[in-house]
Amino acid sequence: MKNYAIEERAIELAQYIINSKDTVRGTAKKYGISKSTVHKDVSDRLLKINPILAKEVRIVLDKNKSQRHIRGGMATKLKYIKEKEKENRK
């Protein structure tokens, strides 16, 4: 019974990532599980359960990975903008 729940979870996570284009981190936060679990489910387990779905998820994850340096830079930029605004209000 436990394996069945894991398989269902892997498929559900994969469908969520494909539909939302969310990251592993974002998916983990939404489902309240670890990034490692999400990654293991959609990378390893899903290959055995549904290889076609695994391939679709891999496309989204590869795209997210290629954009992460941009996201990190934007996050840093926003951080310093907010800090500067906070200083200006004082």
C-alpha positions, 0 to 999 in steps of 0.5 A: 500500500505504501508504494502505491501512495509513493507512486501516486505522489510522484505522478501528482508532483510531476503533473504539478511541475509540468502545469505550473512550471514551478521549481523543485523548491517551490513544489516542495514548499507547496506540498510540505515535503523536502526538495530531496523527496520531490527530486527523487520522486520526479527524477528516479521513481517516475522513470520507472512508473511513467517514462513519458511523464518523466521526460516532460518533467525533465524538460521543465526542470532543465529549463528552471536549472538554466534560469536559476542564475537569473532568478538568483540575481533578481532576488539579490537585486530586489533584496538591495532595493528593499534595503535601500528603500528601508534606509530612505524611510528612516 
